[in-house]
Protein backbone atom coordinates (compact mmCIF):
# COMPACT_ATOMS: atom_id res chain seq x y z
CA UNK A 1 0.00 0.00 0.00
CA UNK A 2 1.24 3.47 -0.90
CA UNK A 3 2.20 5.70 1.99
CA UNK A 4 0.45 9.18 2.11
CA UNK A 5 2.51 12.03 3.42
CA UNK A 6 0.63 14.91 5.06
CA UNK A 7 1.95 18.43 4.65
CA UNK A 8 1.96 19.76 8.22
CA UNK A 9 1.82 23.40 7.04
CA UNK A 10 -1.35 22.78 5.08
CA UNK A 11 -2.87 20.85 7.98
CA UNK A 12 -2.05 23.72 10.32
CA UNK A 13 -3.70 26.27 8.03
CA UNK A 14 -6.85 24.11 7.72
CA UNK A 15 -7.01 23.69 11.48
CA UNK A 16 -6.71 27.45 12.00
CA UNK A 17 -9.46 28.15 9.47
CA UNK A 18 -11.78 25.65 11.12
CA UNK A 19 -11.12 27.12 14.55
CA UNK A 20 -11.83 30.64 13.20
CA UNK A 21 -15.10 29.50 11.69
CA UNK A 22 -16.09 27.84 14.95
CA UNK A 23 -15.27 31.02 16.85
CA UNK A 24 -17.31 33.20 14.50
CA UNK A 25 -20.21 30.79 14.77
CA UNK A 26 -20.06 31.00 18.53
CA UNK A 27 -20.05 34.79 18.39
CA UNK A 28 -23.09 34.78 16.08
CA UNK A 29 -24.90 32.34 18.37
CA UNK A 30 -24.02 34.46 21.39
CA UNK A 31 -25.22 37.72 19.89
CA UNK A 32 -28.29 36.05 18.44
CA UNK A 33 -29.24 34.63 21.83
CA UNK A 34 -28.05 37.36 24.15
CA UNK A 35 -28.28 40.51 22.08
CA UNK A 36 -30.76 39.58 19.41
CA UNK A 37 -31.05 41.13 15.98
CA UNK A 38 -32.78 44.54 16.20
CA UNK A 39 -35.89 44.32 14.08
CA UNK A 40 -39.61 45.07 14.11
CA UNK A 41 -40.28 41.88 16.12
CA UNK A 42 -38.83 43.66 19.18
CA UNK A 43 -42.15 45.52 19.37
CA UNK A 44 -45.16 43.35 20.07
CA UNK A 45 -48.84 44.22 19.83
CA UNK A 46 -51.22 42.65 22.32
CA UNK A 47 -54.77 44.02 22.20
CA UNK A 48 -53.50 47.34 20.80
CA UNK A 49 -50.88 47.66 23.54
CA UNK A 50 -47.46 48.00 21.93
CA UNK A 51 -44.50 46.83 24.01
CA UNK A 52 -40.89 47.47 23.07
CA UNK A 53 -38.55 44.77 24.39
CA UNK A 54 -34.75 44.79 24.26
CA UNK A 55 -32.55 41.69 24.59
CA UNK A 56 -30.39 41.72 27.73
CA UNK A 57 -26.65 42.21 27.34
CA UNK A 58 -24.20 40.28 29.51
CA UNK A 59 -22.70 42.43 32.28
CA UNK A 60 -25.06 45.34 31.45
CA UNK A 61 -26.65 47.03 34.47
CA UNK A 62 -28.26 50.05 32.77
CA UNK A 63 -30.12 50.55 29.49
CA UNK A 64 -31.24 53.59 27.56
CA UNK A 65 -33.69 53.40 24.69
CA UNK A 66 -34.65 56.44 22.63
CA UNK A 67 -37.81 56.32 20.53
CA UNK A 68 -38.86 58.57 17.63
CA UNK A 69 -35.89 60.93 18.14
CA UNK A 70 -37.25 62.04 21.50
CA UNK A 71 -34.30 63.29 23.60
CA UNK A 72 -35.91 61.78 26.71
CA UNK A 73 -35.33 58.01 26.77
CA UNK A 74 -38.34 55.70 27.08
CA UNK A 75 -36.11 53.29 29.07
CA UNK A 76 -33.54 54.70 31.46
CA UNK A 77 -32.60 52.02 33.98
CA UNK A 78 -32.43 48.25 34.44
CA UNK A 79 -35.76 47.50 32.72
CA UNK A 80 -35.70 45.78 29.32
CA UNK A 81 -39.25 46.57 28.16
CA UNK A 82 -41.62 49.55 27.98
CA UNK A 83 -45.12 50.40 26.75
CA UNK A 84 -44.76 52.70 23.72
CA UNK A 85 -48.42 52.70 22.69
CA UNK A 86 -48.92 56.43 23.20
CA UNK A 87 -45.88 57.21 21.05
CA UNK A 88 -47.49 55.55 18.02
CA UNK A 89 -49.73 58.41 16.90
CA UNK A 90 -49.66 57.94 13.12
CA UNK A 91 -48.50 55.59 10.38
CA UNK A 92 -44.80 55.92 9.75
CA UNK A 93 -41.22 54.92 10.49
CA UNK A 94 -40.06 55.39 14.08
CA UNK A 95 -36.30 55.48 14.81
CA UNK A 96 -35.15 53.38 17.80
CA UNK A 97 -31.75 53.72 19.49
CA UNK A 98 -30.67 51.15 22.11
CA UNK A 99 -27.60 51.53 24.37
CA UNK A 100 -26.36 49.13 27.11
CA UNK A 101 -23.93 50.23 29.86
CA UNK A 102 -21.80 48.32 32.40
CA UNK A 103 -21.50 49.22 36.06
CA UNK A 104 -18.81 51.78 35.25
CA UNK A 105 -21.02 53.59 32.77
CA UNK A 106 -19.09 52.35 29.77
CA UNK A 107 -21.02 51.40 26.62
CA UNK A 108 -21.18 47.66 26.08
CA UNK A 109 -23.47 47.70 23.09
CA UNK A 110 -25.26 50.25 20.92
CA UNK A 111 -27.47 49.97 17.87
CA UNK A 112 -30.19 51.82 15.98
CA UNK A 113 -32.98 50.60 13.77
CA UNK A 114 -36.38 51.68 12.45
CA UNK A 115 -39.77 50.39 13.49
CA UNK A 116 -42.32 50.57 10.67
CA UNK A 117 -45.75 51.09 12.19
CA UNK A 118 -49.15 50.85 10.54
CA UNK A 119 -52.38 51.43 12.44
CA UNK A 120 -54.78 48.45 12.39
CA UNK A 121 -57.35 48.51 15.17
CA UNK A 122 -59.92 51.08 16.20
CA UNK A 123 -57.76 51.91 19.23
CA UNK A 124 -54.81 52.61 16.93
CA UNK A 125 -56.79 55.15 14.91
CA UNK A 126 -58.14 56.78 18.07
CA UNK A 127 -54.56 57.75 18.97
CA UNK A 128 -53.97 59.27 15.53
CA UNK A 129 -54.98 62.83 16.38
CA UNK A 130 -54.69 66.28 14.86
CA UNK A 131 -55.74 69.88 15.59
CA UNK A 132 -58.30 71.56 13.36
CA UNK A 133 -60.36 74.72 13.90
CA UNK A 134 -59.95 74.84 17.65
CA UNK A 135 -60.54 71.15 18.44
CA UNK A 136 -58.64 67.87 18.44
CA UNK A 137 -59.89 65.10 16.17
CA UNK A 138 -58.72 61.57 15.42
CA UNK A 139 -58.68 59.26 12.42
CA UNK A 140 -61.45 57.24 14.06
CA UNK A 141 -64.58 58.44 12.23
CA UNK A 142 -67.81 58.46 14.20
CA UNK A 143 -69.70 61.24 12.40
CA UNK A 144 -69.94 63.28 9.25
CA UNK A 145 -68.18 66.13 11.06
CA UNK A 146 -65.21 63.84 11.79
CA UNK A 147 -64.87 63.01 8.11
CA UNK A 148 -65.31 66.66 7.15
CA UNK A 149 -62.47 67.75 9.41
CA UNK A 150 -60.20 64.95 8.23
CA UNK A 151 -60.67 65.97 4.59
CA UNK A 152 -60.02 69.63 5.34
CA UNK A 153 -56.96 68.79 7.41
CA UNK A 154 -55.67 66.61 4.56
CA UNK A 155 -56.06 69.55 2.18
CA UNK A 156 -54.52 72.10 4.52
CA UNK A 157 -51.48 69.94 5.28
CA UNK A 158 -51.22 68.72 1.65
CA UNK A 159 -51.17 65.06 2.59
CA UNK A 160 -51.89 61.92 0.57
CA UNK A 161 -52.82 58.29 1.30
CA UNK A 162 -54.48 59.27 4.56
CA UNK A 163 -55.94 56.26 6.37
CA UNK A 164 -58.95 56.31 8.70
CA UNK A 165 -61.25 53.90 10.55
CA UNK A 166 -65.04 54.09 10.14
CA UNK A 167 -67.06 53.16 13.20
CA UNK A 168 -69.30 50.13 12.60
CA UNK A 169 -72.35 52.01 13.83
CA UNK A 170 -72.18 54.44 10.91
CA UNK A 171 -74.19 52.45 8.41
CA UNK A 172 -74.95 55.73 6.63
CA UNK A 173 -71.26 56.16 5.81
CA UNK A 174 -71.14 53.50 3.13
CA UNK A 175 -68.41 53.41 0.50
CA UNK A 176 -70.52 55.46 -1.93
CA UNK A 177 -71.61 57.87 0.81
CA UNK A 178 -68.04 58.50 1.93
CA UNK A 179 -66.94 59.02 -1.68
CA UNK A 180 -69.78 61.48 -2.31
CA UNK A 181 -69.02 63.29 0.93
CA UNK A 182 -65.35 63.69 0.08
CA UNK A 183 -66.19 65.00 -3.39
CA UNK A 184 -68.63 67.53 -1.93
CA UNK A 185 -66.11 68.70 0.61
CA UNK A 186 -63.42 69.21 -2.03
CA UNK A 187 -65.12 70.26 -5.23
CA UNK A 188 -68.20 72.02 -3.87
CA UNK A 189 -66.20 73.38 -0.93
CA UNK A 190 -69.20 72.73 1.34
CA UNK A 191 -68.70 76.00 3.28
CA UNK A 192 -65.05 75.21 3.88
CA UNK A 193 -63.16 77.85 5.89
CA UNK A 194 -59.79 76.61 4.56
CA UNK A 195 -57.82 79.65 3.45
CA UNK A 196 -56.84 78.71 -0.10
CA UNK A 197 -58.28 81.16 -2.65
CA UNK A 198 -59.89 78.46 -4.77
CA UNK A 199 -60.25 74.68 -4.78
CA UNK A 200 -61.75 74.19 -8.24
CA UNK A 201 -59.17 72.48 -10.40
CA UNK A 202 -56.59 72.32 -7.63
CA UNK A 203 -57.19 68.63 -7.04
CA UNK A 204 -58.47 65.89 -9.27
CA UNK A 205 -59.20 62.17 -9.24
CA UNK A 206 -59.43 62.11 -5.45
CA UNK A 207 -60.73 58.71 -4.41
CA UNK A 208 -61.64 56.63 -1.38
CA UNK A 209 -60.60 53.00 -1.10
CA UNK A 210 -61.38 50.41 1.58
CA UNK A 211 -58.52 48.21 2.71
CA UNK A 212 -60.85 45.72 4.32
CA UNK A 213 -62.97 45.75 7.41
CA UNK A 214 -63.48 49.30 8.62
CA UNK A 215 -60.26 50.85 7.37
CA UNK A 216 -60.39 53.26 4.41
CA UNK A 217 -57.94 55.55 2.68
CA UNK A 218 -58.06 58.98 1.01
CA UNK A 219 -55.77 58.90 -1.99
CA UNK A 220 -54.89 60.41 -5.38
CA UNK A 221 -54.66 63.97 -4.13
CA UNK A 222 -52.64 66.16 -6.48
CA UNK A 223 -51.79 69.64 -5.25
CA UNK A 224 -51.11 72.57 -7.54
CA UNK A 225 -50.55 75.00 -4.70
CA UNK A 226 -47.05 74.94 -3.30
CA UNK A 227 -46.16 74.88 0.40
CA UNK A 228 -44.63 78.36 0.25
CA UNK A 229 -45.69 81.44 -1.68
CA UNK A 230 -42.73 83.76 -2.00
CA UNK A 231 -43.12 84.84 -5.64
CA UNK A 232 -44.67 88.29 -5.97
CA UNK A 233 -46.80 89.42 -8.88
CA UNK A 234 -43.99 91.70 -10.00
CA UNK A 235 -41.56 88.79 -10.09
CA UNK A 236 -43.85 86.46 -12.06
CA UNK A 237 -42.56 85.84 -15.57
CA UNK A 238 -44.44 86.50 -18.78
CA UNK A 239 -44.41 82.78 -19.48
CA UNK A 240 -46.82 82.24 -16.60
CA UNK A 241 -49.60 83.96 -18.51
CA UNK A 242 -48.76 83.47 -22.19
CA UNK A 243 -51.64 81.08 -22.73
CA UNK A 244 -54.22 83.56 -21.49
CA UNK A 245 -55.99 85.59 -24.16
CA UNK A 246 -55.95 89.34 -23.53
CA UNK A 247 -59.17 91.22 -24.44
CA UNK A 248 -58.95 94.01 -26.97
CA UNK A 249 -57.84 97.37 -25.57
CA UNK A 250 -56.53 95.64 -22.47
CA UNK A 251 -52.93 94.76 -21.83
CA UNK A 252 -51.16 91.79 -20.31
CA UNK A 253 -50.10 91.61 -16.69
CA UNK A 254 -46.48 92.13 -17.59
CA UNK A 255 -47.19 95.25 -19.67
CA UNK A 256 -49.27 97.15 -17.16
CA UNK A 257 -47.50 95.87 -14.08
CA UNK A 258 -44.76 98.46 -14.25
CA UNK A 259 -47.11 101.38 -13.67
CA UNK A 260 -50.04 99.99 -11.72
CA UNK A 261 -47.87 97.87 -9.45
CA UNK A 262 -46.15 100.93 -8.04
CA UNK A 263 -48.88 103.36 -6.94
CA UNK A 264 -47.82 106.58 -5.31
CA UNK A 265 -48.23 106.16 -1.60
CA UNK A 266 -49.92 109.29 -0.23
CA UNK A 267 -48.81 109.68 3.37
CA UNK A 268 -50.77 112.87 3.98
CA UNK A 269 -53.14 111.17 6.37
CA UNK A 270 -50.64 109.15 8.35
CA UNK A 271 -51.49 108.95 12.04
CA UNK A 272 -49.02 108.25 14.84
CA UNK A 273 -49.28 104.91 16.61
CA UNK A 274 -50.98 105.04 19.99
CA UNK A 275 -48.10 103.55 21.92
CA UNK A 276 -45.95 104.39 24.91
CA UNK A 277 -42.88 102.69 26.34
CA UNK A 278 -42.06 101.24 22.95
CA UNK A 279 -39.66 98.31 23.10
CA UNK A 280 -36.01 99.01 22.38
CA UNK A 281 -34.29 97.05 19.65
CA UNK A 282 -31.50 94.71 20.74
CA UNK A 283 -28.97 94.16 17.96
CA UNK A 284 -31.52 95.58 15.55
CA UNK A 285 -34.24 93.13 16.60
CA UNK A 286 -37.40 93.96 18.52
CA UNK A 287 -39.19 91.35 20.58
CA UNK A 288 -41.78 90.97 23.31
CA UNK A 289 -43.35 88.17 25.24
CA UNK A 290 -46.81 87.88 23.76
CA UNK A 291 -49.96 86.23 25.12
CA UNK A 292 -49.57 83.53 22.46
CA UNK A 293 -46.36 82.48 24.23
CA UNK A 294 -48.44 81.25 27.17
CA UNK A 295 -47.20 77.78 28.11
CA UNK A 296 -50.77 76.64 28.63
CA UNK A 297 -51.64 76.82 24.94
CA UNK A 298 -51.63 73.68 22.83
CA UNK A 299 -48.64 73.47 20.49
CA UNK A 300 -49.43 72.53 16.89
CA UNK A 301 -46.87 71.88 14.13
CA UNK A 302 -46.89 74.34 11.22
CA UNK A 303 -45.17 73.88 7.86
CA UNK A 304 -46.68 76.71 5.78
CA UNK A 305 -48.45 80.01 6.33
CA UNK A 306 -51.95 78.68 5.59
CA UNK A 307 -51.52 76.29 8.50
CA UNK A 308 -50.17 79.21 10.53
CA UNK A 309 -53.40 81.13 9.85
CA UNK A 310 -55.56 78.27 11.10
CA UNK A 311 -53.49 77.39 14.16
CA UNK A 312 -53.16 80.95 15.48
CA UNK A 313 -56.72 82.03 14.64
CA UNK A 314 -58.12 79.07 16.57
CA UNK A 315 -56.22 79.62 19.77
CA UNK A 316 -53.17 77.37 19.55
CA UNK A 317 -49.43 78.07 19.58
CA UNK A 318 -47.51 77.33 16.35
CA UNK A 319 -44.30 75.31 16.45
CA UNK A 320 -42.06 74.93 13.42
CA UNK A 321 -40.53 71.46 12.89
CA UNK A 322 -38.51 72.84 9.95
CA UNK A 323 -36.16 75.46 11.37
CA UNK A 324 -35.90 78.60 9.25
CA UNK A 325 -38.98 77.74 7.17
CA UNK A 326 -40.87 80.45 5.30
CA UNK A 327 -43.72 80.07 7.80
CA UNK A 328 -41.38 80.66 10.73
CA UNK A 329 -39.85 83.70 9.01
CA UNK A 330 -43.31 85.18 8.42
CA UNK A 331 -44.31 84.55 12.03
CA UNK A 332 -41.12 86.08 13.42
CA UNK A 333 -41.48 89.17 11.21
CA UNK A 334 -45.09 89.69 12.35
CA UNK A 335 -43.96 89.47 15.98
CA UNK A 336 -41.17 91.97 15.38
CA UNK A 337 -43.62 94.46 13.86
CA UNK A 338 -45.91 94.10 16.87
CA UNK A 339 -42.98 94.67 19.21
CA UNK A 340 -42.29 97.96 17.39
CA UNK A 341 -45.84 99.34 17.19
CA UNK A 342 -47.37 98.00 20.44
CA UNK A 343 -46.40 97.69 24.08
CA UNK A 344 -47.77 95.71 27.00
CA UNK A 345 -49.27 98.72 28.74
CA UNK A 346 -51.70 99.45 25.89
CA UNK A 347 -55.36 98.44 25.92
CA UNK A 348 -56.67 95.91 23.44
CA UNK A 349 -58.38 98.76 21.59
CA UNK A 350 -55.12 100.67 21.22
CA UNK A 351 -53.27 97.55 20.04
CA UNK A 352 -55.91 96.77 17.42
CA UNK A 353 -55.90 100.40 16.25
CA UNK A 354 -52.13 100.22 15.76
CA UNK A 355 -52.43 96.94 13.85
CA UNK A 356 -55.10 98.44 11.59
CA UNK A 357 -53.02 101.54 10.95
CA UNK A 358 -49.85 99.55 10.31
CA UNK A 359 -51.47 97.40 7.63
CA UNK A 360 -53.29 100.32 5.99
CA UNK A 361 -50.17 102.46 5.86
CA UNK A 362 -47.49 99.91 5.02
CA UNK A 363 -49.18 97.45 2.67
CA UNK A 364 -49.80 98.40 -0.94
CA UNK A 365 -52.81 96.79 -2.57
CA UNK A 366 -51.78 94.65 -5.54
CA UNK A 367 -53.84 96.38 -8.21
CA UNK A 368 -52.00 94.44 -10.89
CA UNK A 369 -53.37 91.03 -10.01
CA UNK A 370 -56.74 92.59 -9.20
CA UNK A 371 -56.97 94.16 -12.65
CA UNK A 372 -55.83 90.93 -14.26
CA UNK A 373 -58.51 88.87 -12.54
CA UNK A 374 -61.13 91.55 -13.10
CA UNK A 375 -60.66 92.08 -16.82
CA UNK A 376 -59.49 88.73 -18.14
CA UNK A 377 -62.35 86.28 -17.99
CA UNK A 378 -60.49 83.04 -18.72
CA UNK A 379 -57.70 83.31 -16.20
CA UNK A 380 -56.56 80.09 -14.59
CA UNK A 381 -55.93 79.51 -10.91
CA UNK A 382 -52.58 77.98 -11.94
CA UNK A 383 -51.52 81.43 -13.18
CA UNK A 384 -51.88 83.23 -9.88
CA UNK A 385 -52.75 80.72 -7.14
CA UNK A 386 -49.19 80.60 -5.79
CA UNK A 387 -48.42 84.32 -5.90
CA UNK A 388 -47.52 85.85 -2.55
CA UNK A 389 -50.25 88.53 -2.76
CA UNK A 390 -52.86 86.00 -1.56
CA UNK A 391 -50.88 84.81 1.44
CA UNK A 392 -49.10 86.06 4.54
CA UNK A 393 -45.86 85.97 2.52
CA UNK A 394 -47.07 89.04 0.61
CA UNK A 395 -46.82 91.12 3.79
CA UNK A 396 -44.36 89.43 6.16
CA UNK A 397 -41.82 87.60 3.99
CA UNK A 398 -40.11 90.44 2.10
CA UNK A 399 -40.47 93.38 4.47
CA UNK A 400 -39.18 95.75 1.78
CA UNK A 401 -42.06 94.92 -0.55
CA UNK A 402 -45.38 94.50 1.26
CA UNK A 403 -47.85 94.02 -1.59
CA UNK A 404 -51.06 92.05 -1.13
CA UNK A 405 -54.78 91.69 -1.83
CA UNK A 406 -57.65 91.45 0.65
CA UNK A 407 -57.13 87.75 1.45
CA UNK A 408 -53.56 88.30 2.59
CA UNK A 409 -54.42 91.53 4.42
CA UNK A 410 -57.26 89.89 6.36
CA UNK A 411 -54.99 86.98 7.31
CA UNK A 412 -52.33 89.42 8.53
CA UNK A 413 -54.81 91.33 10.70
CA UNK A 414 -56.10 88.10 12.29
CA UNK A 415 -52.55 86.81 12.83
CA UNK A 416 -51.34 89.99 14.53
CA UNK A 417 -54.41 90.30 16.78
CA UNK A 418 -54.24 86.68 17.90
CA UNK A 419 -50.53 86.92 18.67
CA UNK A 420 -51.53 89.76 21.02
CA UNK A 421 -54.15 87.47 22.58
CA UNK A 422 -57.04 89.39 20.99
CA UNK A 423 -59.53 87.05 19.25
CA UNK A 424 -59.88 87.84 15.56
CA UNK A 425 -61.13 85.82 12.59
CA UNK A 426 -60.88 86.19 8.84
CA UNK A 427 -64.23 86.44 7.05
CA UNK A 428 -64.81 85.30 3.46
CA UNK A 429 -67.59 86.80 1.39
CA UNK A 430 -68.84 88.63 -1.66
CA UNK A 431 -69.23 92.39 -1.99
CA UNK A 432 -71.98 93.80 -4.20
CA UNK A 433 -74.33 91.82 -6.39
CA UNK A 434 -74.64 90.54 -9.93
CA UNK A 435 -72.03 91.79 -12.38
CA UNK A 436 -70.87 94.34 -9.84
CA UNK A 437 -69.95 91.73 -7.26
CA UNK A 438 -66.57 90.35 -6.28
CA UNK A 439 -64.98 88.09 -3.70
CA UNK A 440 -63.61 89.79 -0.64
CA UNK A 441 -62.09 89.05 2.75
CA UNK A 442 -62.18 91.08 5.96
CA UNK A 443 -62.11 90.44 9.72
CA UNK A 444 -64.03 90.36 12.95
CA UNK A 445 -62.25 91.18 16.19
CA UNK A 446 -63.36 90.91 19.81
CA UNK A 447 -62.69 93.78 22.22
CA UNK A 448 -64.13 94.13 25.72
CA UNK A 449 -66.67 91.37 25.09
CA UNK A 450 -68.00 92.77 21.79
CA UNK A 451 -67.28 91.69 18.23
CA UNK A 452 -66.56 94.35 15.59
CA UNK A 453 -65.84 94.38 11.86
CA UNK A 454 -62.46 95.62 10.67
CA UNK A 455 -61.62 95.86 6.97
CA UNK A 456 -58.03 97.00 6.47
CA UNK A 457 -58.28 96.61 2.69
CA UNK A 458 -61.06 99.15 2.45
CA UNK A 459 -59.21 101.24 5.00
CA UNK A 460 -56.62 101.74 2.25
CA UNK A 461 -58.77 104.34 0.54
CA UNK A 462 -57.75 104.74 -3.10
CA UNK A 463 -58.24 107.63 -5.47
CA UNK A 464 -57.18 108.72 -8.93
CA UNK A 465 -53.97 110.66 -8.56
CA UNK A 466 -53.81 112.12 -12.05
CA UNK A 467 -55.88 110.50 -14.75
CA UNK A 468 -54.88 107.28 -16.50
CA UNK A 469 -51.61 105.65 -17.33
CA UNK A 470 -50.48 104.76 -20.86
CA UNK A 471 -52.52 101.56 -20.74
CA UNK A 472 -55.84 103.07 -19.69
CA UNK A 473 -55.64 102.28 -15.98
CA UNK A 474 -56.14 104.87 -13.26
CA UNK A 475 -53.03 106.16 -11.58
CA UNK A 476 -53.91 105.31 -8.01
CA UNK A 477 -52.79 106.59 -4.65
CA UNK A 478 -53.87 105.46 -1.20
CA UNK A 479 -54.58 107.09 2.13
CA UNK A 480 -55.50 105.77 5.56
CA UNK A 481 -59.21 105.82 6.38
CA UNK A 482 -60.84 104.66 9.61
CA UNK A 483 -64.28 104.27 8.07
CA UNK A 484 -63.97 100.48 8.29
CA UNK A 485 -62.36 100.28 11.73
CA UNK A 486 -64.40 98.52 14.43
CA UNK A 487 -67.79 99.04 12.85
CA UNK A 488 -71.03 97.10 12.99
CA UNK A 489 -71.82 94.75 10.12
CA UNK A 490 -74.89 96.83 9.33
CA UNK A 491 -72.64 99.78 8.48
CA UNK A 492 -70.96 97.99 5.57
CA UNK A 493 -71.78 98.12 1.91
CA UNK A 494 -73.77 95.17 0.56
CA UNK A 495 -71.91 92.01 1.57
CA UNK A 496 -72.77 88.33 1.47
CA UNK A 497 -70.81 86.20 3.92
CA UNK A 498 -69.72 82.75 2.70
CA UNK A 499 -67.79 81.82 5.83
CA UNK A 500 -67.42 83.47 9.22
CA UNK A 501 -67.14 82.79 12.91
CA UNK A 502 -70.54 82.34 14.53
CA UNK A 503 -70.56 85.74 16.20
CA UNK A 504 -72.52 88.86 15.36
CA UNK A 505 -70.91 92.29 15.07
CA UNK A 506 -73.80 94.55 16.03
CA UNK A 507 -72.12 97.59 17.58
CA UNK A 508 -69.86 100.38 16.34
CA UNK A 509 -66.88 101.47 18.45
CA UNK A 510 -67.34 104.98 17.03
CA UNK A 511 -63.73 105.89 16.30
CA UNK A 512 -64.65 109.29 14.83
CA UNK A 513 -66.37 110.39 18.05
CA UNK A 514 -63.40 109.35 20.22
CA UNK A 515 -60.33 109.52 17.94
CA UNK A 516 -57.68 109.92 20.62
CA UNK A 517 -56.87 108.90 24.22
CA UNK A 518 -56.49 110.59 27.59
CA UNK A 519 -53.52 110.19 29.90
CA UNK A 520 -54.95 106.90 31.17
CA UNK A 521 -55.34 105.45 27.70
CA UNK A 522 -59.12 105.78 27.66
CA UNK A 523 -60.84 106.87 24.40
CA UNK A 524 -61.27 110.64 24.35
CA UNK A 525 -61.77 113.69 22.15
CA UNK A 526 -59.15 116.30 21.30
CA UNK A 527 -58.93 119.25 23.66
CA UNK A 528 -58.58 122.67 22.01
CA UNK A 529 -58.21 124.97 25.02
CA UNK A 530 -61.29 123.53 26.67
CA UNK A 531 -63.25 122.89 23.46
CA UNK A 532 -63.80 119.21 22.75
CA UNK A 533 -62.97 118.26 19.18
CA UNK A 534 -64.15 115.02 17.61
CA UNK A 535 -64.07 113.83 14.00
CA UNK A 536 -67.81 113.11 14.00
CA UNK A 537 -69.42 116.24 12.62
CA UNK A 538 -73.12 117.02 13.04
CA UNK A 539 -73.24 120.79 12.39
CA UNK A 540 -71.36 123.68 10.79
CA UNK A 541 -69.82 124.86 14.07
CA UNK A 542 -68.23 121.47 14.72
CA UNK A 543 -66.90 121.41 11.15
CA UNK A 544 -65.32 124.84 11.56
CA UNK A 545 -63.79 123.92 14.92
CA UNK A 546 -62.19 120.74 13.65
CA UNK A 547 -60.80 122.42 10.52
CA UNK A 548 -59.29 125.26 12.56
CA UNK A 549 -57.78 122.78 15.00
CA UNK A 550 -56.09 120.63 12.38
CA UNK A 551 -55.11 123.53 10.13
CA UNK A 552 -52.96 124.75 13.03
CA UNK A 553 -51.17 121.41 13.08
CA UNK A 554 -51.70 118.32 15.21
CA UNK A 555 -48.87 115.96 16.06
CA UNK A 556 -49.06 112.76 14.05
CA UNK A 557 -51.60 113.99 11.52
CA UNK A 558 -49.19 115.55 9.02
CA UNK A 559 -51.43 118.48 8.02
CA UNK A 560 -54.45 116.38 7.20
CA UNK A 561 -57.50 114.77 8.75
CA UNK A 562 -60.42 112.55 7.81
CA UNK A 563 -63.84 113.49 9.20
CA UNK A 564 -67.27 111.84 9.20
CA UNK A 565 -70.45 113.82 8.57
CA UNK A 566 -73.62 112.53 10.20
CA UNK A 567 -77.00 112.63 8.38
CA UNK A 568 -78.11 115.41 10.73
CA UNK A 569 -75.36 117.65 9.33
CA UNK A 570 -77.13 117.81 5.99
CA UNK A 571 -80.52 118.30 7.61
CA UNK A 572 -79.37 121.45 9.37
CA UNK A 573 -76.82 122.84 6.94
CA UNK A 574 -76.46 121.50 3.44
CA UNK A 575 -78.35 119.47 0.92
CA UNK A 576 -77.73 115.73 1.14
CA UNK A 577 -76.20 114.80 -2.24
CA UNK A 578 -77.92 111.40 -2.18
CA UNK A 579 -76.76 107.82 -1.95
CA UNK A 580 -73.46 108.44 -3.64
CA UNK A 581 -70.17 110.08 -2.84
CA UNK A 582 -70.30 113.77 -2.08
CA UNK A 583 -69.87 115.61 -5.35
CA UNK A 584 -67.11 118.16 -5.62
CA UNK A 585 -69.43 121.15 -5.73
CA UNK A 586 -71.19 120.27 -2.47
CA UNK A 587 -67.95 119.34 -0.73
CA UNK A 588 -66.19 122.53 -1.79
CA UNK A 589 -69.21 124.56 -0.70
CA UNK A 590 -69.40 123.25 2.84
CA UNK A 591 -65.61 123.39 3.41
CA UNK A 592 -65.27 126.91 2.00
CA UNK A 593 -68.10 128.15 4.26
CA UNK A 594 -65.92 127.50 7.33
CA UNK A 595 -63.50 130.25 6.32
CA UNK A 596 -60.55 127.92 6.93
CA UNK A 597 -58.06 127.57 4.10
CA UNK A 598 -57.54 124.02 2.84
CA UNK A 599 -55.38 122.48 0.15
CA UNK A 600 -57.38 119.50 -1.12
CA UNK A 601 -60.20 117.16 -0.20
CA UNK A 602 -61.45 113.68 -1.04
CA UNK A 603 -65.10 112.79 -0.39
CA UNK A 604 -66.33 109.23 0.14
CA UNK A 605 -69.64 107.58 0.98
CA UNK A 606 -70.46 104.64 3.24
CA UNK A 607 -73.73 103.11 4.35
CA UNK A 608 -73.56 104.95 7.67
CA UNK A 609 -72.28 108.38 6.66
CA UNK A 610 -70.14 110.65 4.51
CA UNK A 611 -66.38 110.94 4.89
CA UNK A 612 -64.07 113.72 3.76
CA UNK A 613 -60.28 113.58 3.87
CA UNK A 614 -58.90 117.13 4.01
CA UNK A 615 -55.37 118.51 3.64
CA UNK A 616 -54.28 121.97 4.80
Secondary structure, DSSP 8 states (H G I E B T S, - for coil): -------HHHHHHHHHHHHHHHHHHHHHHHIIIII---SGGGEEEETTEEEEE----TT--EEEEEETT-SS-SEEES--EEE-GGG--SSEEEEEEEEEE-TTS-EEEEEEEEEEE---SHHHHHH-EEEETTEEEESEE-SHHHHHHHHHHHHHTT--SEEEEE-TT-TTS-HHHHHHHHHHHHHS-TT-----S--TTT--S-EEEEEETTEEEEE-----S-S---B-TTT--GGGGTTS---TT---HHHHHHHHTS-EE--TT------SS----BTTB-----GGG-TTS-EEE-SSHHHHHHHHHTT-EEE-SSTT-HHHHHHHHHHHHHHHH--TTS-HHHHHHHHHHHHHHH-EE-HHHHHHHHH-TT--HHHHTTBGGGSTHHHHTSTT--EE-HHHHHHHHHHHHHHTT--EEEEEEEESSGGG-EEEEEEEEEETTEEEEE-HHHHEEEEEEEEE-TTS-EEEEEEE--TTSSB-GGGSSSEEEEE--S--------TTTS-EE-TTS-EE-EEETTEEE-SEE-SHHHHHHHHHHHHT--TTSTTEEEEEE-HHHHHHTS----SS---HHHHHHHHHTTT---SEEEEEEETTEEEEEEE-
